[in-house]
């Protein structure tokens, strides 16, 4: 079971080597407020001075500390204790003051020399015969206020960073709280309770017991009666600042700690469950048990992630430029795949050709919906002559007749009236083309797949062809629709069978006039009635007013017939001349302008971000495979 912690350390080394924390591994995070004695606890566990000290925020980056117990007595000339940083592999540090200096230098390298913090960890492995196997994480101290030179956000940044570590179920929490402060105000316990509400993985450490006011003690806390934790509390006595300044050795400090608990009237019966030595033993045991408990899930997680990353790596593909014979075939495959996906979209399906189950109208289905929901509604909203006053119609006809006074409205005046209202159809019909083109471009922009994303130049060439194919269809289509509207305006077919026509109206009126005796003089309409009809007080004959009303009704009837006709023909025109034509032109134009015209190697310039992702994914896959191998080697071990 002692081998479990080194196994986890090996896994940490594997993932650290590729700069990835894709798997959360069992470890112990040390949490506490500033000046809680957190760093002193760590140094007591290690038995050496090696952590930076000072006022304010001293720990500004997480320090992942791997302690490795040395069983063998070092040979003459070999170091008794030494350390190695992950960022300086192979360099052995035997001077712990230089380890301290390197922690400061590496912190400043990332955060600067100010008071900023970073969640990028420093990794340090220490070998010593005086330590037990442990993996500890020293985190920045929690604080309530920013000091001078720090942004106000620093308080939340530190809290979020610490919480990110301790929130993982694989992490044991070492919550450090000073005995000379109210436990209810402990920042460490409050955060631990947030992420571990049942206290299943939190160990409480009480520091500064020797600094409590006379007549007070923390026995109730140590006996787990105040703020219960399933793993309980352990009291420690660290070196005072005076002892640190006086260079009191760790060995003497531990002896003083042991004597404090053994000789104190309130703690003597608890002495065997207090102190740094007991804390270290408990942490070693808890970490091993935690690793043993989480090992099956860890194996499963590594296996699952390995499968996911292998699929991801396969998606990035190999570098086709390494084999010139495959480049052209690859380009053709990309073109074919692009067109297949777009045609599926055009048919209202998903990229893979399966039926779409989305509630909203998908891809190609948006175009017919545009015809019915927008275009038809816009044509229906066109007024024709419904908003025209009879006086306006009368003045227009009068302008066509000049000084003559015809009995009936002349055909050319009627035709001009109808031509004017047919012109209303032009704008919405032309706008429909732009709306369909917009949908086509949106559909093409949604054509995405790994091979296309990998090669920016190839993708750019394909999308340039798409742009050309669509845009070159717009002008002919608009010209056709303009010609269609002009054709309707050029000849008003009053003989069409679905139109009553003004001639039948006039024929009926002429028959009525011939059967009626001629009056001595034309009757005059009531001025008020005429004013209501024509918007003027001018006198008009009753005959003229009736004719204008019938003329307006006839022109409106013709307008509505043309409207229904255009509702059918305009969408068909746009589908044929824009949608189908542009789609038909895609393949031959891509073959001509992409496959044949360009330098193949130039097209195969891979997107640098994809190259970077492939390299990163390859490293993670290799790390996961090594991790899997490490676990396989201990699979038969009896824990």
N, C-alpha and C positions, 0 to 999 in steps of 0.2 A: 504493500500500500504506500510505502514511502516513495516509490517510484512515480506515483501519480503526479506529484507537483512538477518534477523535472519533465515529465511528458508534456504537461501544459506549457511549461516554459519553452520547450522545443517547438510546440505549435505556435506560440507567440513569436518566436524567432523566425519561423517560416513565413508567417504572414507579414511581419515587420520588414522582412527582406524585400518584399515587393510593394511596400508602402500601402498595405491594405488591411483593414479591419473588417473583412467581410463576415467573419465568424466571431461572435462574442464568446470569449473564453472565461472560465472561472477564475476569479481573482478577488482580492480584498481591497476595497477603496477606503482610504482614510479621510474622514470628513470631520470638519470642525471649523469654528469661527476663528478669526485672527486672534492670536494670543491665547488660544485655548490650550496650547502645549502640544499641538499635533506633531510638529516637526521633532520635538524632544522625544515623543513616544517612539517615532520611527528610528531616531538615532540610538535610543536605548535598546530597541530590538536588534539593530545591527551591531551595536557595541562600539561604534566609531562616530567621530564628528565628521560629517561630510556634506551636510545640507547648508545652503545659504541662510544667513540670519540677518535680522535688521528690523526696522520699524515699517509699519504699513504692510502692503502686499509684497511678500518675499517670494512665495511660490507663484510664479506667473504662467507656468506651463505644467500640465500633468507630468509627473515622474513615475514611470512604470519601473518598479524595482523588483528584480528577480534575485532572491537570495538562494544560494546553492551551498549546501553543507559539504565540507571537505572531510571525508573519512580518513584518507591517507595522510600521514605526517609528511609534510613537504621535505624533499631532499635538500641537502645543503646547497645553498645558493638560490633555491626556488623561493618565491614570495609566500609568506604565511597567508596573507589576505591580499586580494587584488580585485580590480573592477575592469569592465569593458563596456563602452558605449556602443549602441547599435549604429550611430552615425559615424563612428570611427572604428569599424571592425578591424580586429587584429592588433589594435594598440592597447597594451596592458597598462593600467594605472595602479601603481603600488602605493603612491603617496595620496592619502585621502584628502589632503588639502588641495591637491591638483584636481581631484575629482570634484571638489567644491567649486574650484575655479572654472572647470569645464562646464558644469551645470549652469553657472552664471553666464559664461560666454555663449553657450548654445541657446539659452533663453533669450539673450539680447540679440542673437542672430535673427531670430524669428519675430520677436516682439519689439525690438529696438531697446534703447537704453532707458526709456521712460518707464511708465507704470502700466503699460498696456498688458493684456493677457492674450493667450492663444490656447486653443484646445488641441493643438498638435503636440503629441506627447514626446518626452525625452525617455529613451529606454536605456536602463543601466542594469547590468548583471554584476553581482558581487559574489565572490567565492570566499568562504571563510570556514574554519573549523568551529567557530563560535556562534554560528547561526543555524537555525533549522530551515528546511526548505519552505520557502514562502514566496508568494507573488503579491506585492503590495502596490497600490497606486496612491501617491501623495498628490492631493488636489489643492488648488488655491483655497485659501481660507475664506469662508463666507463673511461678508461684511454688510453693514446696513447703510453706510455712507461712503461716498466717494471722497478721496482726499485731494488736496491741491495737485493739479497736473493730470487728473484723471477725468474722463468724460463721465457725465451723470449716469450713463448707461452701464458703467462698469459693474455696478451692484447686480443688475439683472444678468449681465453677461456671465459673471462668475457663478451665479445661482444656476443658470441654464447649463453651463458646462459641467458643473458638479452633478446636477440632476441627470444629465445624459449618461454619465458613467454609472451611477447607482441605480438607475431605472431598469437596467438589464437584469433579468432574473438570475443570470449566471454570476452576478456580482454580490459578494458578501460586503456588508457595510460595517466599518469600524467607526462608530459615532463617538467622537471625543468631546467631552464636556468638562469644564472646570468645576471643582467642588465648591468654590467660593462664590458661585453664582447660582441663582434659582434655576433648578432643572427645567422648570416650565418654560423658561426663556431660552433654552438651548437651541441654537440654530441647527446643530447637527441632528438632534433628535426630531425636530420639527420636519426637516427634509426627509429623514429616514421614514418617519410615519407617513409622509405623503406617498412614497414609492413602495413602502413595505408596511402597509397598515396593520398587519397581524404580528409584525415583529419577528417573522420567521427567519430572516437572514441578517438581522442587525445585532451586533455586539456593542454594548456600551462600555466606554472607557472613561473613568473618572480621574482627572488630573488635579494637581494643586491641593490635594487633601491636607498637606502639611501647612498650607497657607490659610486654612479656615480660622474664623474667629474663635477665641478661647471660649470653651463651653459649648461649642457646636460640633457636630459630627455628621457624617454621611452614611452611617450604618444602614439606615432604612433603604437608601439608594442601592448600596452594595448588596443588600439582601433582596433586591428586586421587588420592593413593596411600594415604591413611589410612582414609578413610571415603568410598568412591567414590560420586559422583553423576554421572549422565549429562550434566548441565548444568554440572558443575564448581563451583569455588569462586573467589571474588574477594575479595582483601584490601583493606581500607580503613583509613584513619587519621582518626578524628574529632577534633574540638576537645576538648581537655582541659577539665575544669571550671574550671581557672584561666584558660584562654583565653576561655571563655564569660563568666566573671565580669569579665574585662578587656575585654569587648566586641570581641574579635578578629573581624574581618569574615570572612564566608564566602569571599570572594575570597582573602584572605591564608591562610585555613585550607586551601583547595584547593592553593594554591601550596606550603604547607608539606608537605602530603600528597604532592604530586608529587616534591618534593625528597627526602622520606624514602625513597621507593621507588627513586628514581634513584641515590641516593648510598649506599644500604645495601649492604654487601658480599654479603648473602645474597639480596637481592631485586632488585638492579639489572637483571639480565637478564630479570626478570619485570615490570618497571615498566610496560611498555606494556599489561599485562593486569591491572593493579591500579589502585586508586583509584576515587573517586566518579564521575568523568567516564566511565571505562570501564564501570563498573557501570550507569550510567544508559543508556548506549548499548546494552549487552547486554540490559537489561530492556526497552527500547523494541523491539529487534529480536525478542526472544523473545515479547513480548506480541503483536506484529503477526503473527508466525508462528502463534502459538497461536490467535489470532482467525481467521486464514485457515483453519486446520485444522478448527476447530469451527464455522465459519460454516454449512456445509450442515446439520449437526445442529441448529444454532440455528434456522435457517429452518423446519425440519421441526417442531421443538418448539413454536415460536410458532404455526404453522399448526394443529397438533394441539390445542394448548390453546385456541386461538381457537374451534375447532369445539366442543370440550367446553363451554366457557363460554357459547357461544351457545345450546347445547342446555339448559344449566342455566338461563340467563336466560329462555328460552322456557317452561321449567317453572314459573318463578315467575309468569308471566302478566302481563298488563297490569292496571291498576287498573280493575275493573268499575264502580266508583262514578262514573267520569267519564262514563258513558253510562247514564242511568237506564233506558232501554228494554231494556238487556241484563241488568239486575240480576235480574229474576224468572226469566228463562231460565237464568241462571247458577245460581241457587239450585236450580231443578228439575234441572239437569244434575248438580249435586253430590249431591242426594238419590238420583237414579237410579244414579249411579256407586257411591255407598255401598252401595245395596241389591244391585247387580249383584255387587260384590266379596264381600259377605257371603254371598249365595246360592252363589257359586262355592266359598267356604270351606265352606259347609254341605254341598255336594256332594263335599267332599274334594279340591277342585281348588285351583290357585293363583289369585291375585287376577285374572289375565288370562283365567282359564277353562281354561288348559292343565292337563294331567294332572300331578299332583305326582309327582316321582321320589324324594322323600325316603324314607329307609329307615324313619324313625319314622312313626307314625300321624299324619296331618296333619288339622288342623281338624275338619271334620264327622265324619271317621272315628273320632275319639276318643270319640264318644257311643256307637255300637254296641260299641266295644271296652270301654267302661265297663260295659255290660250283661253282656257275657260274662266279662270278666276280674275284675270286682269284685262286681257285684250278684249274679250267679249263685253265685259262690263264697261270698258272705256267707250266702245262703239255704241252700246246701249245708252250711254249718258250723253251722246251727241244730240243736240236739239233739233237739227234740221231747220224747219220753219216754225217750230212750236213756240219759239220765243219772239217771233217777228210780228210786228204790228201790221195790220192791213194797210195803214198809211204808207209804211215803208215799201210794201209790195206795190202799191198803187204808184208811188213816185218812180220806182224803177221801171215799171211798164210804161209810164208816161214818157220817161226819158228815151225809150226805144221807139215810141210812135211819133215823136216829134210834133209837128203842127197838125198831123192828120188825126182824125177822131174815128177810129175803127169801131165797128159794132162789137167785135170780139177781140180778145187779147191775141196779138200776133204770135205765131209759133216761135219766132226767134226770141221774143221777149220771155216766153215761157221756158224755152231751152236755157236761156242765160240764167234764169232764176234757179233751175235745177242744177246747172253746172256749179253755181256758187255754193250750194249746200253740199254737193258731192265732195267738194274740196276739203270739207271737214274731216274726211276719212284719211287724208294723207299723213298727217302728223302721227296719230297713234299707230298707223301701219308701219311707218318707218321706225318709230320707237320700239316696236316689237322686235325688229331685227337686233337692235342694240341690247335689248333685254335677253334675247336668246344667246347672243354672243357672250354676254357676261356669264350666263350659266355654263356655257361650254368651257370658258376659261376656268371657272371654278371647279368644274369636273376634272379638267386636265390637271389642275393644281393638286387635286386629291389623289392622283395616281402616284403612289409612292411604294417603293420596295427596296430591299437592301442593296441589290446590285446597282440600282439607279443612284441611291444616296452615296454610294462609295466613290463614284467618279463624277466630279463636278463638271468637268469639260464635256464629257459625254452627255450628261443630263442637260447642260446648257444648250448643246447642239440639238438635242431632241426637242426641247421646249421651244427653241427658236423656229424649228420647222412647224411645230404646232401653231405657233403665233402667226407665221406666214400663211399657213393653209386656211386658217379661220379668217384672217383679215382680207385675204385676196378674194374671198367669197362674198364679202360684205357689199362691195361696190356693185357687182352685177346684180345682186339681189335687190338692192335699193333702186337700181335703175329699172329693174323689171317692175317693181311695185309702183314706181313713179309712172312708168308707161301704162300700167294697168289703170291707175287712177285717171291718167290723161285720156285713156281710151274710153272710160266711162263718161268722161266729161265731153269728149269730142262728138258723141252721137247719143242723143236721148231717144231710146227706142220705145216710142209710145205704142208700138204695135205688139209688144210682147204679150203673150196670152195671160200672164199673171198680173197685168196692169189694166185697170179700167180706162185710163187715159183721158185727157181733156177733150178729145174729139167727140167721144160719146156724150160727154157733158154738154158740149156745144151743140151737137146734133139734136139732143133733146130740147135744148133751149130754143133752137131755131124753129123747130116744129111748133113749140108753144107760141112763139112770136107770130108765126104765119097764121095760126088759128085765132089770134087775138085781133080785134079791130084796133086800128091806129088811133091813139088818143090825139086830141087837138094839140097838146103840148106835153112834154115829159113831166111826169110827176116829180115832186121835190120831196126828199126825205125830211123828216123832222130834224131841225138843226141839232137838238140835244142827242138824238139817236145817232146821227152821223158823227157827232163829236165823240161819242162813246166808242163807235166802231173804228174811226180813223185817227183819233187823237187830235182832231182839229174841228173848228167851228164852221169850216167851209162846207157849202152845200154840195151833195153828190146825189146822183139819181139812185133810186132803189136798185135798179138793174146793175149799176156798177158795183155796188156794195155786195150784192149776191154773187156776182161773178168773181170778185176778189176772194171771197170765202171759199168758193168751190175750187178756184185756182190754187189756193193755199193747201187745201185738202188733197188735191191731186198731186202736187209737187211733193208733199210730205209722204204720200203713199209710195211714190217712185223712190224717194230717199230710203224708205224703210226696206223696200225690195232689194236695193243695192247693198244696204247694210247687211242683210242676211246672206247675200251672195258673197260679200267680202269676208264675213266671219268664217266662211268655208275655204275660200281660195287663198287668202293671205297666209294663214298658218301652213297650208300645204306648200305654198311657195317658199316660205322660210325653211321648212323642214328639208325640202328638196335642194334648194340652192345654197343653203348655209350648212345645215347639220349634216346631210348626207354627202354633199359635194366635198366639204372639208374633211370628212372622215374617209371618204374614198381616196382622197389625195394623199393621206398621211403616209401609207406604206411606201408607194413609189417615190415620194419626195424624200422620205427618210433614207431609203436605199440610195438615192441619188446624192443627197446633200450631206448625209452623215456617214454612211457606210463606204461609199466610193470616193467621196471628195476629200476626206480628211486624212491626216496622218494618224494611223491607228494608235501608235505609241502616245501621241499627243492626247488623243481621246481618253486613253487609259490612265491619265494622271489622277491618282486617287486623292480624294478629299483628305487633307492632313488630319482632320479630326477622326476620320474612320481608321486611318493608319494608327493613330494614337490609341483608339479604343481597342483595336486588334492586339496591339502590343500589351496593353494593360490586361485585356481579357486572357491573353496567352499566359501572362505571368500569374494571374490568379488561378487559372486552371492548373498550372504546374505546382503552385503552392498547395492547392487543394489535394492534388494527387500525392504530394509529399506528406501532407497532413494525414491523408487516408492511410498511407503506408506506415506512418508512425503509430497510428491506432491499431493497424492490423498486427504490428509486431507485439503489442501488449494484449491482444484480444483474448489470448488464453490465460492471461495472468489471473490469479485469484485475489480479488480485492476483498 
